[in-house]
Each structure stands twice: as structure tokens, then as C-alpha cells.
């Protein structure tokens, strides 16, 4: 592998939800997906699925983007936002308030903790899936268990 290819692979691994997308494919997670805009294009290419947002923000409009951003920061309407979109799957940054709030409320549960993102499913769906933690994420698992 050339140095340029190696650098490109490292960039993708560090900045996009590669392991998370692989987990969704391997475990046949289907249904509406809520995702951060920066991950949308990658998810479209890797999984072939529809996404809630991607970086083509002119297609979605300001309102859609700002609703997502406010919910991801834990604004007071985060639960209403989730109930309206009703996603079966959420891909959220490991450090987003939405990830924390959705799991604490038991609306969603984490089934995969990757390097940058977590994959969540509705609380009662997919009881066959236990939480999988990617290498070097043990500290996040400890936070979940508190």
C-alpha cells in the first residue's frame, strides 16, 4: 500500500463511522436512521441506505439542520424531535448530549460504541444485540455502566 493510500485510509478511519457502518450492515440494522450530517455521505456510500442528513445542506434547509443541531446539544425539545422523526437507529457522536439523553431516558439503547460514534436502537428492539465496544473504548463503556 502506498503512503498516500495509507494516509487516506487513516483519515477515513479517524473521521468517518467506518466500524459503525460495518456493524450496522453485519447486524442487518434496518429502518429510519438519524445521523450527524458529516457522516451522511459516508453512510450512503458504505451502506446504501437513506440518511436523515448529509453535508448537502441546501437540500435539507436551515430548519432541518438547526433542529438536528439543537437536539444533538440536548436542547429542551430533543425528545419531541426524536418522537417526530421516530428513527429506529441513531448514529450519534460519543460525546453528544443526545446520545446521553436518549439512553438515560431508555428510549434508545447503545448496541455499538465505535471510535467516534455510537449506534443506538430503540429500547425494546433487537434484544439479541448486546453492546459491543470497539477497541480502546473501555472508558466509554465504564461511563455507560455508572
C-alpha positions in Angstrom: 0.0 0.0 0.0 1.4 3.4 -1.0 1.9 6.1 1.7 -0.9 8.1 0.1 -3.3 5.2 0.3 -2.3 4.6 3.9 -2.8 8.2 4.8 -6.2 8.2 3.1 -7.2 5.0 5.0 -6.1 6.6 8.3 -8.1 9.7 7.5 -11.3 7.7 6.8 -10.8 5.6 9.9 -10.3 8.6 12.1 -13.1 10.8 10.7 -15.9 8.6 9.4 -18.1 5.9 11.0 -16.4 3.0 9.2 -16.7 0.5 12.0 -20.1 1.7 12.9 -21.4 1.3 9.3 -19.9 -2.2 9.2 -21.7 -3.1 12.4 -25.0 -1.9 11.0 -24.5 -3.9 7.9 -23.3 -7.1 9.7 -26.3 -7.0 12.1 -28.9 -6.0 9.5 -30.0 -2.9 11.3 -32.8 -1.5 9.2 -35.3 1.3 9.5 -35.1 5.1 9.7 -31.6 6.3 10.6 -30.8 9.6 12.4 -27.2 10.6 11.9 -24.9 13.6 12.1 -24.6 15.5 8.7 -20.9 14.9 8.5 -21.5 11.1 8.5 -24.4 11.1 6.0 -22.5 10.9 2.7 -20.2 8.2 4.0 -23.2 6.1 5.2 -24.9 6.5 1.9 -21.8 5.1 0.1 -21.0 2.4 2.6 -24.4 1.1 3.4 -26.6 2.2 0.5 -29.2 3.4 3.0 -31.2 6.6 3.3 -29.9 9.0 5.9 -31.6 11.8 7.8 -28.9 14.4 6.9 -25.7 14.7 4.9 -23.5 17.7 4.0 -25.7 18.7 1.1 -27.4 21.1 3.5 -29.0 23.1 0.7 -31.2 20.0 0.1 -32.5 19.9 3.7 -32.8 23.6 4.5 -31.7 25.5 7.6 -34.6 24.4 9.7 -33.8 20.7 9.4 -30.1 21.3 10.2 -30.8 23.6 13.2 -33.4 21.2 14.6 -30.8 18.4 14.5 -28.0 20.6 15.9 -30.2 21.7 18.8 -31.3 18.2 19.6 -27.8 16.9 19.4 -26.8 19.5 22.0 -29.6 18.5 24.3 -31.9 21.4 23.8 -35.2 21.2 25.7 -37.1 19.9 22.6 -34.8 16.9 22.0 -37.4 14.3 23.0 -40.1 15.9 20.8 -37.6 15.9 17.9 -36.9 12.2 18.3 -40.6 11.4 18.7 -41.4 13.3 15.5 -38.6 11.6 13.4 -39.1 8.3 15.1 -35.8 6.7 14.0 -35.2 3.0 14.6 -31.5 3.6 14.6 -29.4 6.6 15.8 -25.8 7.2 15.0 -24.6 9.8 17.5 -21.3 11.2 18.4 -19.9 9.5 21.5 -19.8 12.9 23.2 -23.2 14.3 22.1 -25.8 15.2 24.6 -28.5 13.5 22.5 -26.7 10.2 22.9 -26.6 10.6 26.7 -30.3 11.8 27.0 -31.7 9.1 24.6 -30.0 6.3 26.6 -30.8 7.7 30.0 -34.4 8.1 29.1 -34.4 4.4 27.9 -35.9 5.5 24.6 -32.8 4.0 23.0 -30.0 1.7 24.0 -26.5 1.6 22.7 -25.5 -1.5 20.7 -22.2 -0.4 19.4 -19.6 2.1 20.7 -17.1 2.9 18.0 -14.1 5.3 17.9 -16.2 8.4 17.3 -19.8 7.4 17.2 -22.3 5.1 18.9 -25.1 3.1 17.3 -28.3 3.1 19.2 -31.6 1.2 18.6 -35.0 1.7 20.1 -35.0 0.5 23.7 -37.1 -2.6 23.0 -35.9 -3.6 19.6 -33.2 -6.1 18.8 -32.9 -7.8 22.2 -30.5 -10.2 20.5 -27.9 -7.4 20.3 -25.7 -6.7 23.3 -23.4 -3.7 23.5 -20.2 -4.1 21.5 -17.3 -1.9 22.3 -14.6 -1.2 19.7 -11.0 -1.5 20.8 -9.8 1.4 23.1 -13.3 2.5 24.1 -13.4 0.9 27.5 -13.6 4.3 29.2 -16.9 5.0 27.4 -18.3 1.6 28.5 -17.4 2.4 32.1 -19.3 5.7 31.8 -22.4 3.8 30.5 -22.3 1.4 33.4 -22.3 4.2 36.0 
